[in-house]
Every structure is written in structure tokens, then in C-alpha cells.
Amino acid sequence: MNKIEHIGIAVKDLEVSNLLFEKLFGAPAYKSEAVESEGVLTSFFQNGPNKIELLAATNPESPIAKFLEKKGEGIHHIAFDVTDIVAEVARLKNEGFVVLNETPKKGADNKLVVFLHPKSTNGVLIELCQEIK
């Protein structure tokens, strides 16, 4: 794992949260997009070398909707940048981590993504990200 790629925050209302984070960082989101496969709308904010991804549910069955129902708004996941996502998944499986999707899928911000189950990472949902070339 090269670095923290971003921190994902689940929000109820993306418009309201975009305004809040725009005030917080003094700059608007640099990118917004829908990830239909996950049932979410996302916005990305950059603050120095750090990125924050806001995630809002587009349907009541999406993982974000379920998260919000159980835990409310807040930190949803921590994403790590990796050079070779397939090799990293194999390494982590070998170390005993539970992988939610073994085959990388297209995520937001031009990334391939894989998630590790929180039950194997002290309750934290971990996302692995590799830039799509």
C-alpha cells in the first residue's frame, strides 16, 4: 500500500454536505460522479495532498443507505492507493483478510477498487484503489 488515497464519508444529503465541505476547505468539489453499480453519488474534495470522498445513496438498497440507517453520517471507509491491486488482493487473502470482491471493479475517480470486510480489519471498511490506465 502506497498511501491513504482518500477517506470516504457517508452523507444523507450530498448538496448540503458539498456546501459544508466547500466552506471547510475553502474550495468546491473537484469532481462529482455517480457509481451506479454501488448506488451512490460521490463528490471529491482535495485539501493539500489529502482527498475526501462524500458518498450519498441513490436507492434504499445501496450499501451507503444501509450504512446510514445503521450508523448515521460519518466515516464510511479508508482507501489506500496500491500499484498492483490483483497482487495486493492475493497478498491480503494469504494474510487472512476477508475480501468482499476479489475481482477489482470500476469505482469512482477513475479507479479499480476492491473492499476488505470490516470484520477482518478491526471494524474499518478498507478500500484498495488502483488508477485505471
N, C-alpha and C positions, 0 to 999 in steps of 0.2 A: 504494500500500500504506500503510495507516494505522499499523499497529504489528505487533509479533510477537503473534499470537493465542495460540499455545501451542507447546511443544516436545513432540514425540512420542517416547516411549521404548519400544522393543520389549523385552518381558519373556517369560521362559519360563513363569512361574507367577504369575498375577495375584494370587492370595491372598497369597502370600509377599511379593510386591512391594508390595501395598497396605499390609501391615503395616510394611514398611521405610519407605515414604514417609510413612505416618502418623506414625512416630517422627521422621522427618526434619523434617517441617513442624509437628508438634505438633497435627495435626488430621486427621480422616478425609477420605476422598474425598468430594466434594460430589455426585458423580454417577457412576453406572456404567451402561453400556448395551452391548448387542450391536449390531453393524453387520453384519447378515447378508450384505449384498452384498460386503463385504470379508473376511468370515470372521474377524472379530475381536470380542473383548470389550474394552471400554475402561473406564478409571477416570480421573476428572479430579480433580486437586488444585489448590487455589488457595493461593498464597503471596504476600500483598500483591497487586500488580497482575498477577502472573505466574501462568500456568497450565502444568501438566504433564499430559500425557495418557499413561497407560500403555496399551500395546496387547499383547494376548496372542492367539495364533492359536486358532481353534476347529476348524480342519481342516488337514491337512498340505499342502493346495494353496493356502492363503491367502498373500498377499504377505508377511505377517508371519512365517509359518512358513518361507518361503523365505529371508527376511532373516536370521532367527535361525540357520538352517542355514549360511548363508554367512559371517555376520559376528558371530554371537552377540548377547548382550544389549547394548543401548546406544541411543544417539540414532538414531532412525529418520528423523525429518523435522522441519523447522521450518515452522510455519504462520503465514501473515500474514493479518490482517484486511483485507478490501477492501470498498469501498462498493458497487461495481458489478462483479460477478465476470465478467459477459459482456464488458463493455468492457475489463476488465483482461486477460482471456484474449486478446482481439483485439490489444491493445497489445503484449503479450508475444510473441505469434506474429509480429507485424510486426517485432519486435526480434530475431527469430531463435531464440527459445526453443522447445524441443520440448515440446508439451503432451501429456500422457498420455490425458486425457479432455477433449475440447473442450466437451462438454455437461456443465454442472455437475450433480452428483448429490448426493443426500442423504447427509450424513455424520453423525458423532456430534455431540452437544451443540447440536442444532437449527441446523446449518449446511449450506449448499450448499458443495460442495468441488470443486476441480479441482487436479490434480497436474502439476508440471513435471518432466520427466525429468532425473535427476541428471547425465546426460552433457552437458546444456546449462547446468548450474549448478554447475560445479566439484565434482561428486560428491555434492552435497547434494540430497536429495529435498525439493522445496518444495511446500507445500500452500497454496492460496488458499482463504480461508473468507469466506463472507458469511452473516450472520444471516438465517434464514428468518423472514419477517414474516407 
